[in-house]
Amino acid sequence: MKKFDDNSALQSFELIEQVEKLSTQENSLRSQVEKALNRYFNHIEGEPVTDLHRMVISEVEIPLFEAVMKHTGNNQSKASVMLGINRGTLRTKLKSYGLL
């Protein structure tokens, strides 16, 4: 009976790992972007689309910059290091998004 219990516990653990992995994949940034783009394409119903790259990048960059600036206490030098971009580039982008 003990062997059955151990096997059952192992199967339960493996099932939990699989569910967590699926949950993580479904909530990843990449999967959320894919879902949002699919909804966008379904919503436009064949209308012509232009400047999609700029639109998507700004939708991601704005909350990214807001979060990083908050995390660094608005220290642009620390934020630029964290983001892996030049401080001047960060300032330019913050200005363009009205965050500075």
Gaussian input, Z-matrix of N, CA and C with variables (Angstrom, degrees):
# hf/3-21g

backbone

0 1
 N
 C     1     B1
 C     2     B2     1     A1
 N     3     B3     2     A2     1     D1
 C     4     B4     3     A3     2     D2
 C     5     B5     4     A4     3     D3
 N     6     B6     5     A5     4     D4
 C     7     B7     6     A6     5     D5
 C     8     B8     7     A7     6     D6
 N     9     B9     8     A8     7     D7
 C    10    B10     9     A9     8     D8
 C    11    B11    10    A10     9     D9
 N    12    B12    11    A11    10    D10
 C    13    B13    12    A12    11    D11
 C    14    B14    13    A13    12    D12
 N    15    B15    14    A14    13    D13
 C    16    B16    15    A15    14    D14
 C    17    B17    16    A16    15    D15
 N    18    B18    17    A17    16    D16
 C    19    B19    18    A18    17    D17
 C    20    B20    19    A19    18    D18
 N    21    B21    20    A20    19    D19
 C    22    B22    21    A21    20    D20
 C    23    B23    22    A22    21    D21
 N    24    B24    23    A23    22    D22
 C    25    B25    24    A24    23    D23
 C    26    B26    25    A25    24    D24
 N    27    B27    26    A26    25    D25
 C    28    B28    27    A27    26    D26
 C    29    B29    28    A28    27    D27
 N    30    B30    29    A29    28    D28
 C    31    B31    30    A30    29    D29
 C    32    B32    31    A31    30    D30
 N    33    B33    32    A32    31    D31
 C    34    B34    33    A33    32    D32
 C    35    B35    34    A34    33    D33
 N    36    B36    35    A35    34    D34
 C    37    B37    36    A36    35    D35
 C    38    B38    37    A37    36    D36
 N    39    B39    38    A38    37    D37
 C    40    B40    39    A39    38    D38
 C    41    B41    40    A40    39    D39
 N    42    B42    41    A41    40    D40
 C    43    B43    42    A42    41    D41
 C    44    B44    43    A43    42    D42
 N    45    B45    44    A44    43    D43
 C    46    B46    45    A45    44    D44
 C    47    B47    46    A46    45    D45
 N    48    B48    47    A47    46    D46
 C    49    B49    48    A48    47    D47
 C    50    B50    49    A49    48    D48
 N    51    B51    50    A50    49    D49
 C    52    B52    51    A51    50    D50
 C    53    B53    52    A52    51    D51
 N    54    B54    53    A53    52    D52
 C    55    B55    54    A54    53    D53
 C    56    B56    55    A55    54    D54
 N    57    B57    56    A56    55    D55
 C    58    B58    57    A57    56    D56
 C    59    B59    58    A58    57    D57
 N    60    B60    59    A59    58    D58
 C    61    B61    60    A60    59    D59
 C    62    B62    61    A61    60    D60
 N    63    B63    62    A62    61    D61
 C    64    B64    63    A63    62    D62
 C    65    B65    64    A64    63    D63
 N    66    B66    65    A65    64    D64
 C    67    B67    66    A66    65    D65
 C    68    B68    67    A67    66    D66
 N    69    B69    68    A68    67    D67
 C    70    B70    69    A69    68    D68
 C    71    B71    70    A70    69    D69
 N    72    B72    71    A71    70    D70
 C    73    B73    72    A72    71    D71
 C    74    B74    73    A73    72    D72
 N    75    B75    74    A74    73    D73
 C    76    B76    75    A75    74    D74
 C    77    B77    76    A76    75    D75
 N    78    B78    77    A77    76    D76
 C    79    B79    78    A78    77    D77
 C    80    B80    79    A79    78    D78
 N    81    B81    80    A80    79    D79
 C    82    B82    81    A81    80    D80
 C    83    B83    82    A82    81    D81
 N    84    B84    83    A83    82    D82
 C    85    B85    84    A84    83    D83
 C    86    B86    85    A85    84    D84
 N    87    B87    86    A86    85    D85
 C    88    B88    87    A87    86    D86
 C    89    B89    88    A88    87    D87
 N    90    B90    89    A89    88    D88
 C    91    B91    90    A90    89    D89
 C    92    B92    91    A91    90    D90
 N    93    B93    92    A92    91    D91
 C    94    B94    93    A93    92    D92
 C    95    B95    94    A94    93    D93
 N    96    B96    95    A95    94    D94
 C    97    B97    96    A96    95    D95
 C    98    B98    97    A97    96    D96
 N    99    B99    98    A98    97    D97
 C   100   B100    99    A99    98    D98
 C   101   B101   100   A100    99    D99
 N   102   B102   101   A101   100   D100
 C   103   B103   102   A102   101   D101
 C   104   B104   103   A103   102   D102
 N   105   B105   104   A104   103   D103
 C   106   B106   105   A105   104   D104
 C   107   B107   106   A106   105   D105
 N   108   B108   107   A107   106   D106
 C   109   B109   108   A108   107   D107
 C   110   B110   109   A109   108   D108
 N   111   B111   110   A110   109   D109
 C   112   B112   111   A111   110   D110
 C   113   B113   112   A112   111   D111
 N   114   B114   113   A113   112   D112
 C   115   B115   114   A114   113   D113
 C   116   B116   115   A115   114   D114
 N   117   B117   116   A116   115   D115
 C   118   B118   117   A117   116   D116
 C   119   B119   118   A118   117   D117
 N   120   B120   119   A119   118   D118
 C   121   B121   120   A120   119   D119
 C   122   B122   121   A121   120   D120
 N   123   B123   122   A122   121   D121
 C   124   B124   123   A123   122   D122
 C   125   B125   124   A124   123   D123
 N   126   B126   125   A125   124   D124
 C   127   B127   126   A126   125   D125
 C   128   B128   127   A127   126   D126
 N   129   B129   128   A128   127   D127
 C   130   B130   129   A129   128   D128
 C   131   B131   130   A130   129   D129
 N   132   B132   131   A131   130   D130
 C   133   B133   132   A132   131   D131
 C   134   B134   133   A133   132   D132
 N   135   B135   134   A134   133   D133
 C   136   B136   135   A135   134   D134
 C   137   B137   136   A136   135   D135
 N   138   B138   137   A137   136   D136
 C   139   B139   138   A138   137   D137
 C   140   B140   139   A139   138   D138
 N   141   B141   140   A140   139   D139
 C   142   B142   141   A141   140   D140
 C   143   B143   142   A142   141   D141
 N   144   B144   143   A143   142   D142
 C   145   B145   144   A144   143   D143
 C   146   B146   145   A145   144   D144
 N   147   B147   146   A146   145   D145
 C   148   B148   147   A147   146   D146
 C   149   B149   148   A148   147   D147
 N   150   B150   149   A149   148   D148
 C   151   B151   150   A150   149   D149
 C   152   B152   151   A151   150   D150
 N   153   B153   152   A152   151   D151
 C   154   B154   153   A153   152   D152
 C   155   B155   154   A154   153   D153
 N   156   B156   155   A155   154   D154
 C   157   B157   156   A156   155   D155
 C   158   B158   157   A157   156   D156
 N   159   B159   158   A158   157   D157
 C   160   B160   159   A159   158   D158
 C   161   B161   160   A160   159   D159
 N   162   B162   161   A161   160   D160
 C   163   B163   162   A162   161   D161
 C   164   B164   163   A163   162   D162
 N   165   B165   164   A164   163   D163
 C   166   B166   165   A165   164   D164
 C   167   B167   166   A166   165   D165
 N   168   B168   167   A167   166   D166
 C   169   B169   168   A168   167   D167
 C   170   B170   169   A169   168   D168
 N   171   B171   170   A170   169   D169
 C   172   B172   171   A171   170   D170
 C   173   B173   172   A172   171   D171
 N   174   B174   173   A173   172   D172
 C   175   B175   174   A174   173   D173
 C   176   B176   175   A175   174   D174
 N   177   B177   176   A176   175   D175
 C   178   B178   177   A177   176   D176
 C   179   B179   178   A178   177   D177
 N   180   B180   179   A179   178   D178
 C   181   B181   180   A180   179   D179
 C   182   B182   181   A181   180   D180
 N   183   B183   182   A182   181   D181
 C   184   B184   183   A183   182   D182
 C   185   B185   184   A184   183   D183
 N   186   B186   185   A185   184   D184
 C   187   B187   186   A186   185   D185
 C   188   B188   187   A187   186   D186
 N   189   B189   188   A188   187   D187
 C   190   B190   189   A189   188   D188
 C   191   B191   190   A190   189   D189
 N   192   B192   191   A191   190   D190
 C   193   B193   192   A192   191   D191
 C   194   B194   193   A193   192   D192
 N   195   B195   194   A194   193   D193
 C   196   B196   195   A195   194   D194
 C   197   B197   196   A196   195   D195
 N   198   B198   197   A197   196   D196
 C   199   B199   198   A198   197   D197
 C   200   B200   199   A199   198   D198
 N   201   B201   200   A200   199   D199
 C   202   B202   201   A201   200   D200
 C   203   B203   202   A202   201   D201
 N   204   B204   203   A203   202   D202
 C   205   B205   204   A204   203   D203
 C   206   B206   205   A205   204   D204
 N   207   B207   206   A206   205   D205
 C   208   B208   207   A207   206   D206
 C   209   B209   208   A208   207   D207
 N   210   B210   209   A209   208   D208
 C   211   B211   210   A210   209   D209
 C   212   B212   211   A211   210   D210
 N   213   B213   212   A212   211   D211
 C   214   B214   213   A213   212   D212
 C   215   B215   214   A214   213   D213
 N   216   B216   215   A215   214   D214
 C   217   B217   216   A216   215   D215
 C   218   B218   217   A217   216   D216
 N   219   B219   218   A218   217   D217
 C   220   B220   219   A219   218   D218
 C   221   B221   220   A220   219   D219
 N   222   B222   221   A221   220   D220
 C   223   B223   222   A222   221   D221
 C   224   B224   223   A223   222   D222
 N   225   B225   224   A224   223   D223
 C   226   B226   225   A225   224   D224
 C   227   B227   226   A226   225   D225
 N   228   B228   227   A227   226   D226
 C   229   B229   228   A228   227   D227
 C   230   B230   229   A229   228   D228
 N   231   B231   230   A230   229   D229
 C   232   B232   231   A231   230   D230
 C   233   B233   232   A232   231   D231
 N   234   B234   233   A233   232   D232
 C   235   B235   234   A234   233   D233
 C   236   B236   235   A235   234   D234
 N   237   B237   236   A236   235   D235
 C   238   B238   237   A237   236   D236
 C   239   B239   238   A238   237   D237
 N   240   B240   239   A239   238   D238
 C   241   B241   240   A240   239   D239
 C   242   B242   241   A241   240   D240
 N   243   B243   242   A242   241   D241
 C   244   B244   243   A243   242   D242
 C   245   B245   244   A244   243   D243
 N   246   B246   245   A245   244   D244
 C   247   B247   246   A246   245   D245
 C   248   B248   247   A247   246   D246
 N   249   B249   248   A248   247   D247
 C   250   B250   249   A249   248   D248
 C   251   B251   250   A250   249   D249
 N   252   B252   251   A251   250   D250
 C   253   B253   252   A252   251   D251
 C   254   B254   253   A253   252   D252
 N   255   B255   254   A254   253   D253
 C   256   B256   255   A255   254   D254
 C   257   B257   256   A256   255   D255
 N   258   B258   257   A257   256   D256
 C   259   B259   258   A258   257   D257
 C   260   B260   259   A259   258   D258
 N   261   B261   260   A260   259   D259
 C   262   B262   261   A261   260   D260
 C   263   B263   262   A262   261   D261
 N   264   B264   263   A263   262   D262
 C   265   B265   264   A264   263   D263
 C   266   B266   265   A265   264   D264
 N   267   B267   266   A266   265   D265
 C   268   B268   267   A267   266   D266
 C   269   B269   268   A268   267   D267
 N   270   B270   269   A269   268   D268
 C   271   B271   270   A270   269   D269
 C   272   B272   271   A271   270   D270
 N   273   B273   272   A272   271   D271
 C   274   B274   273   A273   272   D272
 C   275   B275   274   A274   273   D273
 N   276   B276   275   A275   274   D274
 C   277   B277   276   A276   275   D275
 C   278   B278   277   A277   276   D276
 N   279   B279   278   A278   277   D277
 C   280   B280   279   A279   278   D278
 C   281   B281   280   A280   279   D279
 N   282   B282   281   A281   280   D280
 C   283   B283   282   A282   281   D281
 C   284   B284   283   A283   282   D282
 N   285   B285   284   A284   283   D283
 C   286   B286   285   A285   284   D284
 C   287   B287   286   A286   285   D285
 N   288   B288   287   A287   286   D286
 C   289   B289   288   A288   287   D287
 C   290   B290   289   A289   288   D288
 N   291   B291   290   A290   289   D289
 C   292   B292   291   A291   290   D290
 C   293   B293   292   A292   291   D291
 N   294   B294   293   A293   292   D292
 C   295   B295   294   A294   293   D293
 C   296   B296   295   A295   294   D294
 N   297   B297   296   A296   295   D295
 C   298   B298   297   A297   296   D296
 C   299   B299   298   A298   297   D297

   B1=1.4498
   B2=1.5244
   B3=1.3206
   B4=1.4541
   B5=1.5273
   B6=1.3570
   B7=1.4540
   B8=1.5222
   B9=1.3017
   B10=1.4631
   B11=1.5230
   B12=1.3330
   B13=1.4587
   B14=1.5204
   B15=1.3478
   B16=1.4609
   B17=1.5231
   B18=1.3294
   B19=1.4543
   B20=1.5332
   B21=1.3084
   B22=1.4593
   B23=1.5257
   B24=1.3350
   B25=1.4656
   B26=1.5222
   B27=1.3228
   B28=1.4559
   B29=1.5279
   B30=1.3164
   B31=1.4610
   B32=1.5288
   B33=1.3263
   B34=1.4649
   B35=1.5198
   B36=1.3434
   B37=1.4590
   B38=1.5239
   B39=1.3367
   B40=1.4570
   B41=1.5238
   B42=1.3235
   B43=1.4576
   B44=1.5250
   B45=1.3184
   B46=1.4696
   B47=1.5260
   B48=1.3360
   B49=1.4617
   B50=1.5257
   B51=1.3350
   B52=1.4580
   B53=1.5308
   B54=1.3174
   B55=1.4667
   B56=1.5238
   B57=1.3339
   B58=1.4613
   B59=1.5231
   B60=1.3271
   B61=1.4670
   B62=1.5277
   B63=1.3213
   B64=1.4613
   B65=1.5150
   B66=1.3128
   B67=1.4523
   B68=1.5187
   B69=1.3116
   B70=1.4560
   B71=1.5201
   B72=1.3230
   B73=1.4540
   B74=1.5231
   B75=1.3399
   B76=1.4580
   B77=1.5211
   B78=1.3305
   B79=1.4464
   B80=1.5205
   B81=1.3287
   B82=1.4581
   B83=1.5296
   B84=1.3060
   B85=1.4647
   B86=1.5215
   B87=1.3033
   B88=1.4705
   B89=1.5276
   B90=1.3355
   B91=1.4640
   B92=1.5261
   B93=1.3252
   B94=1.4635
   B95=1.5247
   B96=1.3295
   B97=1.4677
   B98=1.5289
   B99=1.3301
   B100=1.4655
   B101=1.5270
   B102=1.3254
   B103=1.4692
   B104=1.5225
   B105=1.3372
   B106=1.4608
   B107=1.5306
   B108=1.3224
   B109=1.4660
   B110=1.5261
   B111=1.3175
   B112=1.4666
   B113=1.5236
   B114=1.3497
   B115=1.4700
   B116=1.5256
   B117=1.3454
   B118=1.4670
   B119=1.5254
   B120=1.3316
   B121=1.4650
   B122=1.5265
   B123=1.3244
   B124=1.4623
   B125=1.5219
   B126=1.3084
   B127=1.4636
   B128=1.5298
   B129=1.3338
   B130=1.4632
   B131=1.5249
   B132=1.3066
   B133=1.4726
   B134=1.5274
   B135=1.3265
   B136=1.4565
   B137=1.5152
   B138=1.3164
   B139=1.4700
   B140=1.5282
   B141=1.3437
   B142=1.4704
   B143=1.5353
   B144=1.3194
   B145=1.4613
   B146=1.5175
   B147=1.3295
   B148=1.4639
   B149=1.5205
   B150=1.3071
   B151=1.4709
   B152=1.5273
   B153=1.3189
   B154=1.4566
   B155=1.5355
   B156=1.3196
   B157=1.4626
   B158=1.5265
   B159=1.3229
   B160=1.4632
   B161=1.5193
   B162=1.3295
   B163=1.4535
   B164=1.5339
   B165=1.3171
   B166=1.4650
   B167=1.5272
   B168=1.3183
   B169=1.4613
   B170=1.5232
   B171=1.3174
   B172=1.4683
   B173=1.5220
   B174=1.3221
   B175=1.4641
   B176=1.5295
   B177=1.3230
   B178=1.4586
   B179=1.5318
   B180=1.3362
   B181=1.4617
   B182=1.5300
   B183=1.3014
   B184=1.4634
   B185=1.5336
   B186=1.3372
   B187=1.4678
   B188=1.5317
   B189=1.3347
   B190=1.4609
   B191=1.5209
   B192=1.3263
   B193=1.4622
   B194=1.5217
   B195=1.3135
   B196=1.4679
   B197=1.5264
   B198=1.3181
   B199=1.4713
   B200=1.5219
   B201=1.3249
   B202=1.4645
   B203=1.5269
   B204=1.3303
   B205=1.4610
   B206=1.5252
   B207=1.3003
   B208=1.4665
   B209=1.5267
   B210=1.3246
   B211=1.4666
   B212=1.5335
   B213=1.3314
   B214=1.4651
   B215=1.5293
   B216=1.3196
   B217=1.4658
   B218=1.5204
   B219=1.3233
   B220=1.4689
   B221=1.5276
   B222=1.3098
   B223=1.4590
   B224=1.5292
   B225=1.3279
   B226=1.4622
   B227=1.5225
   B228=1.3138
   B229=1.4700
   B230=1.5264
   B231=1.3340
   B232=1.4628
   B233=1.5213
   B234=1.3303
   B235=1.4668
   B236=1.5243
   B237=1.3377
   B238=1.4663
   B239=1.5235
   B240=1.3375
   B241=1.4702
   B242=1.5255
   B243=1.3289
   B244=1.4642
   B245=1.5297
   B246=1.3168
   B247=1.4674
   B248=1.5291
   B249=1.3252
   B250=1.4617
   B251=1.5107
   B252=1.3375
   B253=1.4651
   B254=1.5287
   B255=1.3086
   B256=1.4504
   B257=1.5283
   B258=1.3364
   B259=1.4579
   B260=1.5298
   B261=1.3344
   B262=1.4681
   B263=1.5201
   B264=1.3158
   B265=1.4706
   B266=1.5151
   B267=1.3218
   B268=1.4612
   B269=1.5259
   B270=1.3401
   B271=1.4658
   B272=1.5335
   B273=1.3152
   B274=1.4676
   B275=1.5200
   B276=1.3158
   B277=1.4683
   B278=1.5237
   B279=1.3373
   B280=1.4702
   B281=1.5217
   B282=1.3253
   B283=1.4797
   B284=1.5212
   B285=1.3261
   B286=1.4740
   B287=1.5295
   B288=1.3275
   B289=1.4465
   B290=1.5363
   B291=1.3337
   B292=1.4427
   B293=1.5138
   B294=1.3113
   B295=1.4626
   B296=1.5275
   B297=1.3250
   B298=1.4606
   B299=1.5088
   A1=110.84
   A2=117.77
   A3=122.55
   A4=110.71
   A5=117.13
   A6=120.78
   A7=110.50
   A8=118.13
   A9=121.91
   A10=110.59
   A11=116.57
   A12=120.96
   A13=111.55
   A14=117.26
   A15=121.29
   A16=110.57
   A17=117.01
   A18=121.93
   A19=110.29
   A20=116.29
   A21=121.04
   A22=111.02
   A23=116.47
   A24=120.87
   A25=110.51
   A26=117.32
   A27=121.85
   A28=110.35
   A29=117.12
   A30=121.26
   A31=110.87
   A32=116.73
   A33=120.78
   A34=110.45
   A35=115.89
   A36=120.74
   A37=110.79
   A38=117.42
   A39=121.69
   A40=110.82
   A41=117.31
   A42=121.13
   A43=110.30
   A44=117.08
   A45=121.01
   A46=110.31
   A47=117.46
   A48=121.15
   A49=110.86
   A50=117.25
   A51=120.89
   A52=111.33
   A53=117.39
   A54=121.51
   A55=110.02
   A56=117.16
   A57=120.89
   A58=110.96
   A59=116.98
   A60=120.78
   A61=109.90
   A62=117.55
   A63=121.05
   A64=111.13
   A65=117.07
   A66=121.79
   A67=110.72
   A68=117.21
   A69=121.75
   A70=110.08
   A71=117.77
   A72=121.22
   A73=110.78
   A74=117.21
   A75=120.97
   A76=112.04
   A77=117.49
   A78=121.33
   A79=113.13
   A80=117.77
   A81=119.59
   A82=109.04
   A83=115.47
   A84=120.40
   A85=110.42
   A86=115.78
   A87=120.41
   A88=111.35
   A89=116.76
   A90=119.28
   A91=110.88
   A92=116.93
   A93=119.53
   A94=111.26
   A95=117.00
   A96=120.78
   A97=109.96
   A98=116.44
   A99=120.24
   A100=111.06
   A101=116.65
   A102=120.73
   A103=110.94
   A104=116.58
   A105=120.65
   A106=110.66
   A107=116.64
   A108=119.35
   A109=111.15
   A110=117.65
   A111=119.96
   A112=111.15
   A113=116.86
   A114=120.34
   A115=110.54
   A116=116.11
   A117=121.26
   A118=110.33
   A119=117.41
   A120=120.79
   A121=111.56
   A122=117.39
   A123=120.17
   A124=111.10
   A125=116.78
   A126=121.78
   A127=112.48
   A128=117.84
   A129=119.91
   A130=112.75
   A131=116.50
   A132=122.71
   A133=113.63
   A134=116.69
   A135=121.00
   A136=115.72
   A137=118.01
   A138=120.12
   A139=109.07
   A140=117.35
   A141=118.97
   A142=111.21
   A143=115.28
   A144=121.82
   A145=108.74
   A146=116.34
   A147=120.80
   A148=108.91
   A149=115.95
   A150=123.29
   A151=113.11
   A152=116.42
   A153=121.65
   A154=111.44
   A155=117.29
   A156=120.99
   A157=110.58
   A158=117.74
   A159=121.45
   A160=110.74
   A161=117.08
   A162=121.32
   A163=110.90
   A164=117.12
   A165=120.84
   A166=110.56
   A167=117.14
   A168=120.50
   A169=110.69
   A170=117.58
   A171=119.22
   A172=111.19
   A173=117.30
   A174=120.45
   A175=111.74
   A176=116.69
   A177=120.69
   A178=110.91
   A179=116.51
   A180=120.20
   A181=113.20
   A182=117.80
   A183=119.68
   A184=111.48
   A185=119.53
   A186=117.53
   A187=112.71
   A188=117.23
   A189=120.58
   A190=109.78
   A191=117.32
   A192=121.04
   A193=111.35
   A194=117.35
   A195=120.14
   A196=110.75
   A197=116.53
   A198=120.98
   A199=111.23
   A200=117.38
   A201=120.71
   A202=110.29
   A203=117.34
   A204=119.61
   A205=110.57
   A206=117.06
   A207=120.50
   A208=109.75
   A209=116.13
   A210=121.30
   A211=111.74
   A212=116.97
   A213=121.28
   A214=112.20
   A215=117.63
   A216=119.97
   A217=111.95
   A218=116.33
   A219=124.22
   A220=113.34
   A221=117.31
   A222=121.67
   A223=107.78
   A224=115.49
   A225=120.52
   A226=112.67
   A227=117.27
   A228=119.83
   A229=110.30
   A230=116.69
   A231=120.27
   A232=110.92
   A233=116.28
   A234=120.49
   A235=110.99
   A236=116.94
   A237=119.06
   A238=111.10
   A239=116.61
   A240=119.96
   A241=109.46
   A242=116.41
   A243=120.37
   A244=111.03
   A245=116.53
   A246=121.59
   A247=112.52
   A248=116.32
   A249=119.82
   A250=112.97
   A251=115.99
   A252=120.43
   A253=109.08
   A254=115.42
   A255=122.28
   A256=110.23
   A257=117.18
   A258=121.03
   A259=111.29
   A260=116.99
   A261=120.77
   A262=111.09
   A263=116.57
   A264=121.01
   A265=110.22
   A266=116.29
   A267=120.42
   A268=110.24
   A269=117.62
   A270=121.15
   A271=110.97
   A272=115.91
   A273=120.35
   A274=110.95
   A275=115.92
   A276=120.19
   A277=111.01
   A278=117.71
   A279=120.22
   A280=110.64
   A281=116.94
   A282=121.17
   A283=110.91
   A284=116.09
   A285=119.45
   A286=111.68
   A287=117.81
   A288=121.96
   A289=112.71
   A290=116.45
   A291=120.45
   A292=113.33
   A293=116.46
   A294=121.07
   A295=112.05
   A296=117.15
   A297=120.64
   A298=109.52
   D1=-36.90
   D2=-179.03
   D3=-60.93
   D4=-41.66
   D5=-179.57
   D6=-61.93
   D7=-38.93
   D8=178.08
   D9=-62.91
   D10=-42.87
   D11=179.73
   D12=-63.29
   D13=-42.40
   D14=178.57
   D15=-63.53
   D16=-43.53
   D17=179.73
   D18=-64.35
   D19=-42.07
   D20=179.01
   D21=-62.95
   D22=-41.49
   D23=178.52
   D24=-64.71
   D25=-40.26
   D26=178.87
   D27=-63.87
   D28=-44.09
   D29=178.48
   D30=-62.50
   D31=-41.00
   D32=178.32
   D33=-62.76
   D34=-43.23
   D35=179.10
   D36=-62.00
   D37=-44.05
   D38=179.53
   D39=-64.13
   D40=-39.23
   D41=178.32
   D42=-64.36
   D43=-42.78
   D44=178.28
   D45=-61.59
   D46=-41.86
   D47=178.22
   D48=-61.37
   D49=-42.36
   D50=179.97
   D51=-64.88
   D52=-41.47
   D53=179.17
   D54=-64.79
   D55=-43.70
   D56=178.83
   D57=-62.63
   D58=-40.06
   D59=179.56
   D60=-64.04
   D61=-45.51
   D62=178.06
   D63=-63.00
   D64=-42.39
   D65=179.34
   D66=-61.39
   D67=-43.08
   D68=179.25
   D69=-64.60
   D70=-42.72
   D71=-179.90
   D72=-64.04
   D73=-41.12
   D74=-178.38
   D75=-68.27
   D76=-26.87
   D77=-177.69
   D78=-102.67
   D79=9.33
   D80=179.21
   D81=-70.35
   D82=156.38
   D83=178.45
   D84=-57.86
   D85=-42.75
   D86=-179.41
   D87=-59.22
   D88=-47.25
   D89=-178.10
   D90=-67.56
   D91=-34.50
   D92=178.40
   D93=-68.11
   D94=-37.75
   D95=176.43
   D96=-64.86
   D97=-43.95
   D98=178.01
   D99=-58.80
   D100=-45.81
   D101=179.51
   D102=-62.36
   D103=-43.40
   D104=-179.05
   D105=-64.11
   D106=-41.73
   D107=178.94
   D108=-66.77
   D109=-40.13
   D110=176.68
   D111=-60.94
   D112=-43.29
   D113=177.01
   D114=-62.05
   D115=-42.09
   D116=179.82
   D117=-61.06
   D118=-48.91
   D119=-178.98
   D120=-64.30
   D121=-37.53
   D122=176.86
   D123=-66.86
   D124=-35.19
   D125=-177.24
   D126=-72.51
   D127=-35.76
   D128=-175.84
   D129=-77.33
   D130=-15.19
   D131=174.16
   D132=47.19
   D133=52.92
   D134=173.11
   D135=84.57
   D136=0.50
   D137=177.46
   D138=-66.70
   D139=149.07
   D140=179.06
   D141=-66.11
   D142=142.72
   D143=-179.39
   D144=-120.77
   D145=134.28
   D146=175.23
   D147=-132.20
   D148=153.94
   D149=175.88
   D150=60.86
   D151=32.66
   D152=-178.45
   D153=-62.92
   D154=-39.89
   D155=-179.64
   D156=-58.73
   D157=-48.87
   D158=179.76
   D159=-60.06
   D160=-42.76
   D161=-178.79
   D162=-62.36
   D163=-46.87
   D164=-177.92
   D165=-66.96
   D166=-44.95
   D167=-179.44
   D168=-61.14
   D169=-43.31
   D170=-179.98
   D171=-66.34
   D172=-34.98
   D173=178.51
   D174=-65.73
   D175=-27.71
   D176=178.93
   D177=-91.11
   D178=-41.68
   D179=-175.38
   D180=-66.76
   D181=-40.26
   D182=-176.47
   D183=-58.19
   D184=-55.30
   D185=179.06
   D186=-66.59
   D187=-29.46
   D188=176.42
   D189=-62.99
   D190=-50.58
   D191=-179.60
   D192=-64.67
   D193=-39.81
   D194=178.28
   D195=-60.33
   D196=-45.66
   D197=-178.65
   D198=-66.38
   D199=-43.96
   D200=-178.41
   D201=-67.40
   D202=-41.76
   D203=179.20
   D204=-64.17
   D205=-39.76
   D206=177.37
   D207=-64.31
   D208=-44.94
   D209=-178.36
   D210=-62.01
   D211=-35.80
   D212=-177.31
   D213=-93.37
   D214=6.42
   D215=-178.76
   D216=65.35
   D217=35.66
   D218=-178.93
   D219=63.44
   D220=23.81
   D221=176.66
   D222=-85.53
   D223=106.43
   D224=-175.27
   D225=-66.02
   D226=-33.92
   D227=178.98
   D228=-64.52
   D229=-47.40
   D230=178.07
   D231=-64.45
   D232=-40.63
   D233=-179.43
   D234=-63.89
   D235=-41.70
   D236=-178.81
   D237=-65.72
   D238=-37.13
   D239=176.86
   D240=-65.82
   D241=-45.01
   D242=-179.13
   D243=-61.34
   D244=-39.91
   D245=-178.34
   D246=-80.45
   D247=-19.58
   D248=-178.45
   D249=76.62
   D250=30.04
   D251=177.66
   D252=-127.72
   D253=161.04
   D254=178.40
   D255=-65.05
   D256=144.39
   D257=-178.88
   D258=-60.16
   D259=-38.01
   D260=178.16
   D261=-63.89
   D262=-40.57
   D263=176.86
   D264=-62.92
   D265=-42.49
   D266=178.01
   D267=-60.05
   D268=-47.50
   D269=179.84
   D270=-59.18
   D271=-43.54
   D272=179.77
   D273=-60.68
   D274=-45.39
   D275=-179.57
   D276=-68.14
   D277=-41.73
   D278=177.86
   D279=-59.51
   D280=-42.17
   D281=177.98
   D282=-64.22
   D283=-44.25
   D284=-176.66
   D285=-64.39
   D286=-28.86
   D287=179.33
   D288=-94.38
   D289=2.66
   D290=179.75
   D291=71.12
   D292=28.10
   D293=-178.34
   D294=-101.33
   D295=4.42
   D296=-178.66
   D297=-127.03

